[in-house]
Amino acid sequence: MTELKWRQDAIDIGSLILAAVLALAPWALGFASDQTMAINAWASGVCIAVVAFLALTRFAEWEEWIGLALGVWVAVSPWVLGFAGHHETATWTHVVIGLIVAALAAGTLWHIHQPPAAASH
């Protein structure tokens, strides 16, 4: 397994773990009773997991773009859906996980677009 493939797999596994944390957060952090927050966490977690799993099985650049978009959505969703001022734990969970997922995808996209000489350093 090449170093690049290993790195991409590790990032995708990290995204899978973050997806699971997001999907379980409503129960673990006590916001499962609020449909807006909980459904967003569950649906976003499932979508991130599906994209990360697809990227693990066969890498394609479009999966990283979708992962980036999903991460950004999760990070801004507390304000878009209107729960940012109502539940601090749910807000921070969405923001932190969203930013990490987006950063992982953006880092992968940046890395695959580097010239071969720059990527080897």
N, C-alpha and C positions, 0 to 999 in steps of 0.2 A: 504494500500500500504506500503510495507516494505521500510525501509530507503534506502537499496541498489537499489531497483527498482525505487524509487523516484530520487535518484542520477543519475542513468543511463538514466532515461527519461529526466532529466534536461540537461545532457550532449548532448543527441541526439537532443533536441530542440535547444541547442546552436549551434550544427553543422548545423541544418536546417537554422538558422538565418545567420550563416557565409556563407552557400551555396547561400542564396539569395543575400547577400551583394556582393559576388564574381560575381554572374551572372549579377547583375545590375551595377557593377563597370564600365564596358566599357562606358556606357551612362553617368553615374553620374560623372565619373572622366575624361572623354574626350578621351578615346582611342578606341572608337567603330569603327573608320575608319580604324584601323590597323587590318587586318583579323587575323593575327597570335595571337596577344594579346587577341583580343575580342573572337575569337572562343575558345581559350584555357580557358578563364574565363567562358564563357557560358557553355561549355561542362563539365568542371571540377565542376562548381557549380551545374549543373544538376546531375552529378554522385554522388557528396557528398550528395545532397538532397535525392536522391533515397536510398542510403545506410542508411542515418539517419532515413528516414521514415520506412524502413524495420526494423531497430533496434528498433524503437518505437513500431511497431505493434507486433513483436515477436523477442525477443533478441536471437542472436546467436553469438558465438565468431568470426566466420568468417567475420561478418559484421564489427567488430572492426579492424580486420587485413586489410580489404579492405579500411576502413576509414583512417587507418594509412598510407597505401600506397598512397592513393589519396592526403593526406595532404603533404607527402614528395614530391610527384610529383608537386603539386601546388607550393611548396616552391622553388624547383630547376628548374622549367620550364622556368623562364626567361633566364637562362643561356643555358639550353638545346635547347630552341627554338630561342635563339639569340636576344632577345629584352631587355636584362638587361642593355645594355649601351645606349639604344635609348629612353626609356621612364621611368623615375624615379618613377613616380606615379604608373604606372602599375606594375613595378618591386616590389616596396614595398607592394603594395596591395596583390600581389601573395605570397610574402614571409611571410608576417605577417599572413594572413589568413591560408596559408598552414601550418605554424608552429603551430598555435593554433589548427587547426583540427587534426594534427598529435599528438600533446600533449594530447588532449582530448581522442583520441583513445588509445594512449599508457597508459594513466592513468587508463582507464577502463580495459585494458588488465592486467596491473599490479595488479589492485585491485581484479579482478576475480581469479587470480592465487595465491593470498595470502592464507595461511592457515587460517581456521576459527578463531583461537585465535588471530592472528595478524590483521585480518580484523575487529574484533569487537572493536579495540581500537581507 
